[in-house]
Amino acid sequence: MIVCGDDGLAHRLAHELRNVYGEHVTLVVPPSERTVRPPVVVRAAGTASALLDRMSAAVNRAAGNGTTTNQTATTAGQPGSHTGVLEADELTEAVLAEAGAERAAALALVYDDDETNIRAALTARRLNPRLRLVLRLYNRRLGQHIEELLDQAAALAAPTADGTDGDGDGDGGGSGPDEDFDASTTVLSDADTAAPALAATAITGTSKVVQTDRLLLRAVERQPPAPGEVADPGLHTLALLSATSSDPAGADGSESSGAHGPRLLPDEAAVAAATGRGTVVLQQVAYAYSGTSMSAGRGRGVVPPFASIFSRRLRWSLAGMVGCVIALAIALSAATGDHPVHATYLTLLDLFAINDPALGASMSRQILQLLSGLVGLLLLPVLLAAVLEALGTFRSASAVRKPPRGLSGHVVLLGLGKIGTRVLTRLRELDIPVVCVEADPEARGLATARRLRVPVVLGDVTQEGVLEAAKVNRAQALLALTSADTTNLEAVLYGRSVRPDLRVVLRLYDDDFATAVYRTLRAAHPGATTRSRSVSHLAAPAFAGAMMGRQTQILGTIPVERRVLLFAAMRVGGHVQLEGRTVGEAFRAGSWRVLALDTGVGAVGEDGRPSGLVWDLPATYVLRAEDRVVLAATRRGLAELLGRRRGERAGA
């Protein structure tokens, strides 16, 4: 398999394929001296050391102690741990050929630039029509069109294949029949994969949601009702949280935490024995119908509401004017005996100074006409103020809003790049108030912030007064999602100095560095919630699963402390671990669990089998080859289910 990219996702994906799936990987990256963002902690030892020194100083000031955690650099994600590293400035046809694209089973294009990935995908499809492609694209709509285009190109090339590979020499992809032909194209976005997890982590009690075009899975963290008891298991218990979650010096929730760390997909005996431990339980599995999904709020704020066009004082003035007109019309009807409608008409004529003097009329009619004219004079400045306010509102619609006075309980979001924009959209879908901070006035997420009418503070977060302008002292949480580790870390440290109990989530480039930061902040502030996340760590398992073929759809991932749980939908046929086994027999603790049977929306079939999404499958139900199931799996569990046979890898 070939992985091409220019940031940490490429290295993390290559590591996932090599060490979890056991695949032979060729990694194509820019030359080391020109790589903008080297992928590991050791890329800048001096910077990391300085950061930890700064953290230690902040710990001493905020916590009053000298507790620090030394950073340990691991080489798990370094290029040296993979077989085959090729350096190239540009991914040309010659570079792809040198990497072995004509014989490869799959190619992942995970450059940060969409155009680079599209150009390379078109070249690779022409070079080897049988090549399985996985693309990283931020633009969702463009991604759908590119996926259809590349799949069509592969389909047109399929009938010409005679069991050989793309170059006709018969040495790649096996020599099986054409029904094994899988040159699928899958388009994914690391921003879409990581955003739900980042948004949910920032809000206490928020469900962890995995949503695709058809399915909606919702998981939630639950704590036991009392010490010595077990939390409500919901539909299924997906994970047990760390036994030392309340201990600042305890397990950090990673895979190296040992017995005290989180346990993914435990069996019933483990759940019953885990008294007093928090759990992550499956709360809902359902179809996500259009119009009822959580994305309904995306168009919110396109048309400003009436209350935002006119100020409160102007609205009261308009209401007073309407009341005066009604009172004058009633008085005129009572004085002259006219019908109320005619009296209202005469009042409006007087109000707008239309020439119809009440000569020869009664004294009361003449007085009312004078009063109506006076009210009309008062109406002119009110109407002028309304017009000016409306014009000002629509002129400022293209400008960013400022945080309103008295705002509290909101989320401060730092950075409106790819990740920040997706997280912002997610938070607004959950109706959570947000204040954004962005240094670049041309950032891609500013348009989304304007559309959603979200307040934005333009300025460098490291400068004094910027976080104060975002009301961080009254915020519910702080999300530091910029592309610079130093900026994220400095913002979090400053936020904690202002408010020690502030809930913080920071995005760090490397997962090893994120672990070191997490441990230090957790030790310094044991009473506050701290979460550090690596986007590549959250997204890489989904990309790796997609590289194994389209027969399995990776629905999404959810973080369980510092581990990842994946959700996938797949056909049972061809998986000996599932086919012909009961649901109870197919369950493997710590690896995978069948959650639901997806048989399509409709009524009961002719053979009596259920039609729809069946989530309460009995343990005695026998899985058939034609069944499509939704399951939860760990990284290594999914690798075992999807891993190719040795002979197939050798042929590729």
Secondary structure by P-SEA (a helix, b strand, c coil): cbbbbccaaaaaaaaaaacccccbbbbbbcccccccccccccccaaaaaaaaaaaaaaaaaacccbbbbbbbbbcccccccccbbbbbccccaaaaaaaccccccbbbbbcccaaaaaaaaaaaaaacccbbbbbbbccaaaaaaaaaaaaaaaaaacccccccccccccccccccccccccbbbbbbbcccccaaaaaaaaccccccccccccbbbbbbbbcccccccccccccccccccccccccccccccccccccccccccccaaaaaacccbbbbbbcccccccccccccccccccccccccccccaaaaaaaaaaaaaaaaaaaaaaaaccccaaaaaaaaaaaaaccccccccccaaaaaaaaaaaaaaaaaaaaaaaaaaaaaaaaaacccccccccccccbbbbccccaaaaaaaaaaaaabbbbbbbbccccccaaaaaaaabbbbbbccccccccccccccccccbbbbccccaaaaaaaaaaaaaacccbbbbbbbccaaaaaaaaaaaaaacccbbbbbbbcccccaaaaaaaaaccccccccccccccbbbbbbccccccccccccccccccccccccccccccccccccccccccccccccccccccccccbbbbbcccaaaaaaaacccaaaaaac
